Amino acid sequence: MSKRVLLQPLLLLFAAFFNSSVGLAATMTLSNGEVLKDPTQPSDWAKPKTVSQVKRSYKLNYLLYADDRRQAIINGKSVVEGDRVSGAKVMKISENSVTLSTEYGSKVLRWKQPASIKRTR
């Protein structure tokens, strides 16, 4: 009987300690306001990872500039003025370039005419 009397309070004490420690595993605040962190928790566990924004690249594949039609192919997509491509809006298509409006400002894509194609005008 004496063993049973000693084990019951010990089990109650253990259960109370276990329940309180599980609920306070991440942080514990003392009465003076000091915050104690779990020493087994990784230092960057609660900090969100910052994702660096990747600037998009734009490639002018083709440019058609005529009196009645202005069209470009950027990143493999056919666009006209006002269309969107890879997050940028096509603002202006001119004879030698395309102006895009991106989240970082405006970007001008210049057409580099291949040496094998000669201008007829």
C-alpha positions as CSV (number, residue, x, y, z in Angstrom):
1,M,0.0,0.0,0.0
2,S,2.8,2.4,0.7
3,K,4.2,2.0,-2.8
4,R,0.7,2.8,-4.2
5,V,0.4,5.9,-2.1
6,L,3.8,7.1,-3.3
7,L,3.2,6.3,-7.0
8,Q,-0.2,8.1,-7.3
9,P,1.1,11.6,-6.4
10,L,4.2,11.0,-8.5
11,L,2.0,10.1,-11.5
12,L,-0.2,13.1,-11.0
13,L,2.8,15.4,-10.8
14,F,4.3,13.9,-14.0
15,A,0.9,14.2,-15.8
16,A,0.6,17.9,-14.8
17,F,4.2,18.6,-15.9
18,F,3.7,16.8,-19.2
19,N,0.5,18.6,-20.0
20,S,1.9,22.1,-19.2
21,S,5.1,21.5,-21.1
22,V,3.4,20.4,-24.3
23,G,1.2,23.5,-24.4
24,L,4.2,25.8,-23.9
25,A,6.7,24.1,-26.2
26,A,7.2,27.1,-28.5
27,T,7.4,30.0,-26.0
28,M,6.9,30.7,-22.4
29,T,6.2,34.2,-20.9
30,L,7.4,34.9,-17.3
31,S,5.5,37.1,-14.9
32,N,8.0,40.0,-15.5
33,G,7.2,39.9,-19.3
34,E,10.4,38.1,-20.4
35,V,9.8,35.6,-23.2
36,L,11.6,32.3,-23.1
37,K,11.9,30.3,-26.4
38,D,12.1,26.6,-26.7
39,P,15.9,25.8,-26.9
40,T,15.3,22.8,-29.2
41,Q,13.4,24.9,-31.8
42,P,15.4,25.9,-34.8
43,S,16.4,29.6,-34.8
44,D,14.7,30.4,-38.1
45,W,11.6,28.2,-37.5
46,A,9.0,31.0,-37.0
47,K,10.5,33.4,-39.6
48,P,8.9,33.3,-43.0
49,K,11.3,32.8,-45.8
50,T,11.6,35.8,-48.1
51,V,11.2,35.0,-51.8
52,S,13.2,37.2,-54.0
53,Q,11.3,38.4,-57.0
54,V,12.8,37.2,-60.2
55,K,12.8,39.8,-63.0
56,R,11.2,38.4,-66.1
57,S,13.1,38.5,-69.4
58,Y,11.5,39.4,-72.7
59,K,12.7,38.4,-76.1
60,L,11.5,40.1,-79.3
61,N,11.3,37.2,-81.8
62,Y,9.6,38.9,-84.7
63,L,8.3,42.4,-85.6
64,L,5.8,43.3,-88.3
65,Y,5.3,47.0,-88.9
66,A,3.0,48.0,-91.8
67,D,0.6,50.8,-92.4
68,D,-2.5,48.7,-91.6
69,R,-0.9,46.2,-89.1
70,R,1.5,46.3,-86.2
71,Q,2.3,42.9,-84.6
72,A,5.2,41.4,-82.7
73,I,6.1,38.0,-81.3
74,I,7.6,38.3,-77.8
75,N,8.7,35.2,-75.9
76,G,7.0,33.1,-78.6
77,K,3.6,34.7,-78.2
78,S,2.0,36.9,-80.9
79,V,0.9,40.3,-79.6
80,V,-0.5,43.6,-80.7
81,E,-0.7,46.9,-78.8
82,G,-2.7,46.5,-75.6
83,D,-2.0,42.8,-75.2
84,R,-0.2,41.3,-72.2
85,V,2.8,38.9,-72.4
86,S,4.6,37.4,-69.4
87,G,3.1,40.0,-67.0
88,A,3.9,43.0,-69.2
89,K,1.5,45.2,-71.3
90,V,2.4,46.0,-74.8
91,M,2.2,49.8,-75.0
92,K,3.6,50.6,-78.4
93,I,4.9,48.8,-81.5
94,S,7.1,50.9,-83.7
95,E,9.2,50.2,-86.7
96,N,12.3,49.1,-84.8
97,S,11.1,48.4,-81.3
98,V,8.3,47.4,-78.9
99,T,7.6,49.3,-75.6
100,L,6.4,47.2,-72.7
101,S,5.0,48.4,-69.4
102,T,6.2,46.1,-66.6
103,E,5.9,46.2,-62.8
104,Y,9.5,47.7,-62.7
105,G,8.7,50.4,-65.3
106,S,8.8,50.6,-69.1
107,K,11.1,48.4,-71.1
108,V,12.0,48.8,-74.8
109,L,12.8,45.7,-76.9
110,R,14.8,46.7,-80.0
111,W,14.6,44.7,-83.2
112,K,17.9,43.6,-84.5
113,Q,17.4,42.8,-88.1
114,P,19.3,39.7,-89.3
115,A,22.0,40.4,-91.8
116,S,20.5,38.0,-94.3
117,I,17.2,40.1,-94.6
118,K,17.5,43.3,-96.6
119,R,15.1,46.1,-96.4
120,T,13.2,46.9,-99.6
121,R,11.9,50.4,-98.8
